[in-house]
Amino acid sequence: MKINRIAIPALAIALAAPGCVFAQSYPQPAPGYGQGPAGWDVPPQEFRDIQRQGYHDGIEGARKDFDNHRRPDVNNRDEYRHPHVPSSARSDYRDGFRRGYETAMSHMMNGPR
């Protein structure tokens, strides 16, 4: 009987110990491999502000399509077809959106380059 009083708590501790290993933090990937400074998701420097906004929105649209297993088609995104920007900025926004969408889809489907 005394063995059970010791064995069961010891077994519980032994089983819980490996879970502590997963709480460690890991170093961030080097620039150019994933998100972050100088990563694949950074818009080109020559973009204007509205193009940068479109680029980021395009990346988010691609992520949504990818996560929901939708066919990758920028024309199926409402944000691309009907952007909420002034009409004079729609062309630049769509250009940025399309480039962000295509970059994200290429990254998610083909892996980092």
HUVEN-V54055 format. One record per residue. N is the residue number from 0. OMEGA is omega as a letter, one per 30 degrees, with the letter a starting at -180 (999 if undefined). Layout:
N,OMEGA
N,OMEGA
This chain:
0,l
1,l
2,l
3,a
4,l
5,a
6,a
7,l
8,l
9,l
10,l
11,l
12,a
13,l
14,a
15,a
16,a
17,l
18,l
19,a
20,a
21,a
22,a
23,l
24,a
25,a
26,l
27,l
28,l
29,l
30,a
31,l
32,l
33,a
34,l
35,a
36,l
37,l
38,a
39,a
40,l
41,a
42,l
43,a
44,a
45,a
46,l
47,a
48,a
49,l
50,l
51,l
52,l
53,l
54,l
55,l
56,l
57,l
58,l
59,l
60,l
61,l
62,l
63,l
64,a
65,a
66,a
67,l
68,l
69,l
70,a
71,a
72,a
73,a
74,l
75,a
76,l
77,a
78,l
79,a
80,a
81,a
82,l
83,l
84,l
85,a
86,l
87,a
88,a
89,a
90,l
91,l
92,a
93,l
94,l
95,l
96,a
97,a
98,l
99,l
100,a
101,l
102,a
103,l
104,l
105,a
106,a
107,a
108,a
109,a
110,a
111,l
112,999
